[in-house]
Amino acid sequence: MDCCVRRLGRRAHNPARLALVPTLNRYLDVQQPGRAVDWTRDIAPGTWGVCGNDTLSDCTAAAVSHAVSTWQSYVPPLTFMSDTEVIRLYSATSGYVADDPITDRGAVCLDVLNYWMRNQVGGEALTAFCAVDPKNVAHVRAALEIFGGLYAGVTLREAQLDGAGEWEATTDVIAGGHCIWVVGADDECLTCITWGETQRMTWAFWNAAADECYALLSPRWSQAGRTPEGFPIAAMIADMAALGESRG
């Protein structure tokens, strides 16, 4: 992958806030990893969009755009969010003011998700979300299969910014926090969308780098029958509604 300047932009989350978010094991008892999945197949390479993440620290908003595109590619119509829409989301969730570099400081993943719960983004609503333990491989793979992707925060090192090959666990200098949209996994690797391209990463990298991960409940996805029968969608929605602003 060699597409552009690679900006980061995920600001650190508050563990106390994350602890308020319902977790996947509240709704699902998974002991074994699910099947291998790849949700990228209906989107042509090079069309995901960098979403301004080559000039701004808006990866948290770019990952939302990639989530919307993934769901829409399976439940049409497919319309890619414009850079203007992505940057508008970034501004609303981070305090960024156009053309003021001092305000380009990145955003917190939970701030973005909470905003999305209250406002449609790219024409898409977000019904609910839950936290997934990134260290629980069975949960990660099950959630990826059920929800059509995962919104995740990772800590990248300098080695991951050169655009060459798979992301692997290293001890290089830490570059900073980054938000990605995970779209696939098998026994060897996971695949995410970042900077407008697919990027494979080893499970060793994921285990070392991922420290927040969320399954997002899309009404488009679930109403089209993509969420498996028997998954307690109503309970997940009710839990999110009961938490309200206290969810993070």
C-alpha positions as CSV (number, residue, x, y, z in Angstrom):
1,M,0.0,0.0,0.0
2,D,1.5,3.3,-1.0
3,C,-1.3,5.8,-1.4
4,C,-0.6,8.9,0.5
5,V,0.7,10.6,3.6
6,R,-0.4,8.5,6.5
7,R,-1.9,10.7,9.2
8,L,-3.2,9.2,12.5
9,G,-5.6,10.9,14.9
10,R,-7.1,8.6,17.5
11,R,-7.0,10.3,20.8
12,A,-6.7,8.1,24.0
13,H,-9.9,6.9,25.4
14,N,-10.9,7.1,29.1
15,P,-11.0,3.5,30.5
16,A,-13.8,4.6,32.9
17,R,-16.0,5.7,30.0
18,L,-15.3,2.5,28.1
19,A,-16.3,0.4,31.1
20,L,-19.8,1.9,30.8
21,V,-20.3,0.5,27.3
22,P,-22.2,-2.9,27.1
23,T,-19.9,-5.7,26.1
24,L,-20.5,-8.4,23.5
25,N,-20.5,-11.2,26.0
26,R,-23.7,-9.7,27.4
27,Y,-25.5,-10.8,24.2
28,L,-23.4,-13.7,22.9
29,D,-21.7,-16.8,24.3
30,V,-18.9,-17.7,22.0
31,Q,-16.2,-20.3,22.7
32,Q,-14.7,-20.9,19.3
33,P,-13.7,-18.5,16.4
34,G,-16.3,-18.1,13.7
35,R,-15.7,-18.7,10.0
36,A,-13.3,-16.6,7.9
37,V,-14.9,-13.5,6.5
38,D,-14.0,-10.8,4.0
39,W,-16.5,-8.0,3.6
40,T,-14.4,-6.1,1.0
41,R,-15.4,-8.2,-2.0
42,D,-18.1,-5.8,-3.4
43,I,-16.0,-2.7,-3.3
44,A,-13.4,-2.2,-6.0
45,P,-9.8,-1.5,-4.8
46,G,-8.9,2.2,-4.8
47,T,-12.5,3.3,-4.3
48,W,-12.8,3.4,-0.5
49,G,-11.5,6.9,-0.3
50,V,-8.7,8.3,1.9
51,C,-11.4,10.6,3.4
52,G,-9.0,13.5,4.1
53,N,-6.8,11.3,6.4
54,D,-3.7,12.3,4.3
55,T,-4.0,15.9,5.4
56,L,-6.0,15.8,8.6
57,S,-6.0,13.6,11.7
58,D,-9.6,12.4,11.0
59,C,-9.1,8.7,11.0
60,T,-12.0,8.3,13.5
61,A,-14.3,9.8,10.9
62,A,-12.7,8.1,7.9
63,A,-13.4,4.7,9.6
64,V,-17.1,5.6,9.8
65,S,-17.1,6.3,6.1
66,H,-15.6,2.9,5.4
67,A,-18.2,1.3,7.7
68,V,-21.0,2.9,5.8
69,S,-19.6,1.8,2.5
70,T,-19.2,-1.8,3.6
71,W,-22.8,-2.1,4.7
72,Q,-24.1,-0.3,1.7
73,S,-22.1,-2.6,-0.7
74,Y,-24.1,-5.6,0.6
75,V,-27.4,-3.7,1.1
76,P,-27.5,-1.1,-1.7
77,P,-27.6,1.6,-2.8
78,L,-23.9,2.2,-2.4
79,T,-22.9,5.8,-2.0
80,F,-19.5,6.8,-0.8
81,M,-19.3,9.6,1.7
82,S,-17.6,12.7,0.3
83,D,-14.5,14.2,2.0
84,T,-16.7,17.2,2.9
85,E,-19.1,14.9,4.8
86,V,-16.2,13.1,6.6
87,I,-14.6,16.3,7.6
88,R,-17.9,17.7,8.8
89,L,-18.2,14.6,11.1
90,Y,-14.6,15.1,12.3
91,S,-15.3,18.8,13.1
92,A,-18.5,17.9,15.0
93,T,-16.7,15.2,17.1
94,S,-13.3,16.8,17.7
95,G,-13.6,20.6,17.7
96,Y,-11.6,20.9,14.4
97,V,-12.1,24.2,12.7
98,A,-11.4,24.3,9.0
99,D,-8.0,25.8,8.0
100,D,-7.0,26.1,11.7
101,P,-4.2,23.5,12.1
102,I,-4.0,24.0,15.9
103,T,-7.5,22.5,16.2
104,D,-6.6,19.4,14.2
105,R,-5.9,17.2,17.2
106,G,-7.8,14.0,16.4
107,A,-10.8,12.6,18.1
108,V,-11.9,10.0,20.7
109,C,-13.6,6.9,19.2
110,L,-16.4,7.0,21.8
111,D,-17.2,10.6,21.0
112,V,-17.7,9.7,17.4
113,L,-19.9,6.8,18.1
114,N,-22.0,8.7,20.6
115,Y,-22.5,11.5,18.0
116,W,-23.5,8.9,15.4
117,M,-26.1,7.6,17.8
118,R,-27.8,11.0,17.7
119,N,-27.2,12.0,14.1
120,Q,-27.3,10.2,10.8
121,V,-23.9,10.1,9.1
122,G,-23.6,9.5,5.3
123,G,-27.4,8.9,5.3
124,E,-26.9,6.0,7.8
125,A,-28.2,5.7,11.3
126,L,-26.4,3.8,14.1
127,T,-28.8,1.8,16.3
128,A,-26.4,0.7,19.0
129,F,-22.9,-0.4,19.7
130,C,-21.1,-2.7,22.1
131,A,-17.5,-3.2,23.2
132,V,-15.6,-6.2,22.0
133,D,-12.5,-7.4,24.0
134,P,-9.8,-7.2,21.4
135,K,-7.8,-9.9,23.2
136,N,-10.7,-12.4,22.8
137,V,-10.1,-13.8,19.4
138,A,-13.4,-15.8,19.4
139,H,-15.4,-12.6,20.2
140,V,-13.5,-10.6,17.6
141,R,-14.2,-13.0,14.8
142,A,-17.8,-13.6,15.8
143,A,-18.5,-9.9,16.0
144,L,-16.9,-9.3,12.7
145,E,-19.1,-12.0,11.1
146,I,-22.3,-10.8,12.8
147,F,-22.0,-7.0,12.4
148,G,-20.2,-6.7,9.0
149,G,-17.1,-5.0,10.4
150,L,-15.5,-3.6,13.6
151,Y,-14.6,-0.1,14.5
152,A,-11.3,-0.3,16.3
153,G,-8.5,1.7,17.9
154,V,-4.9,0.6,17.6
155,T,-1.5,2.1,18.5
156,L,0.8,2.2,15.5
157,R,4.5,2.2,15.5
158,E,6.8,3.9,12.9
159,A,7.1,0.6,11.0
160,Q,3.4,0.6,10.2
161,L,3.6,4.0,8.4
162,D,5.9,3.0,5.5
163,G,3.1,1.3,3.5
164,A,5.0,-1.9,3.0
165,G,3.5,-5.4,3.7
166,E,1.5,-6.7,6.6
167,W,1.4,-5.0,9.9
168,E,3.4,-7.1,12.3
169,A,4.2,-6.7,16.0
170,T,7.4,-4.6,16.4
171,T,9.2,-2.7,19.1
172,D,9.7,0.4,17.0
173,V,9.1,3.9,18.2
174,I,5.3,4.5,18.8
175,A,3.8,6.7,16.2
176,G,0.4,7.3,17.8
177,G,-3.2,6.2,18.0
178,H,-5.1,5.3,14.9
179,C,-8.7,4.2,14.1
180,I,-9.4,1.6,11.5
181,W,-12.4,-0.3,10.1
182,V,-11.8,-4.1,10.3
183,V,-13.4,-5.9,7.4
184,G,-12.0,-9.4,7.5
185,A,-10.2,-12.2,9.4
186,D,-9.0,-15.7,9.1
187,D,-6.7,-17.9,11.1
188,E,-3.6,-16.0,10.0
189,C,-4.5,-12.3,9.8
190,L,-7.1,-9.6,10.0
191,T,-7.8,-7.1,7.3
192,C,-8.8,-3.5,7.8
193,I,-9.5,-0.4,5.7
194,T,-7.2,2.5,6.3
195,W,-6.0,5.4,4.2
196,G,-8.3,4.3,1.5
197,E,-6.8,0.8,1.0
198,T,-7.0,-2.7,2.5
199,Q,-4.3,-3.5,5.0
200,R,-3.5,-7.0,6.4
201,M,-2.3,-7.3,9.9
202,T,-1.1,-10.3,11.9
203,W,-2.9,-11.5,15.0
204,A,0.3,-10.9,16.9
205,F,0.2,-7.2,15.8
206,W,-3.5,-7.0,16.7
207,N,-3.0,-8.5,20.2
208,A,-0.2,-6.0,20.8
209,A,-1.7,-2.9,19.3
210,A,-5.6,-3.0,19.6
211,D,-6.9,-1.5,22.8
212,E,-10.5,-0.6,21.9
213,C,-12.9,-2.4,19.6
214,Y,-16.6,-1.9,18.9
215,A,-19.3,-3.8,17.1
216,L,-21.8,-1.4,15.5
217,L,-25.4,-2.3,14.9
218,S,-26.5,-0.9,11.6
219,P,-30.3,-0.8,10.9
220,R,-29.6,-1.3,7.2
221,W,-27.5,-4.4,8.0
222,S,-29.9,-5.9,10.6
223,Q,-33.2,-5.1,8.8
224,A,-31.9,-6.8,5.7
225,G,-31.4,-10.0,7.6
226,R,-27.6,-9.8,7.8
227,T,-27.5,-10.1,11.6
228,P,-28.1,-13.8,12.4
229,E,-31.5,-14.9,13.5
230,G,-31.6,-15.2,17.3
231,F,-29.1,-12.5,18.1
232,P,-30.8,-10.3,20.8
233,I,-30.9,-7.0,18.8
234,A,-33.8,-5.7,20.9
235,A,-31.8,-6.2,24.1
236,M,-28.8,-4.4,22.7
237,I,-30.9,-1.5,21.6
238,A,-32.6,-1.3,25.0
239,D,-29.3,-1.4,26.9
240,M,-28.0,1.5,24.8
241,A,-31.1,3.5,25.2
242,A,-31.1,3.0,29.0
243,L,-27.5,4.1,29.3
244,G,-28.1,7.3,27.3
245,E,-25.4,9.8,27.6
246,S,-23.8,7.8,30.4
247,R,-22.6,5.3,27.9
248,G,-19.5,7.3,27.3
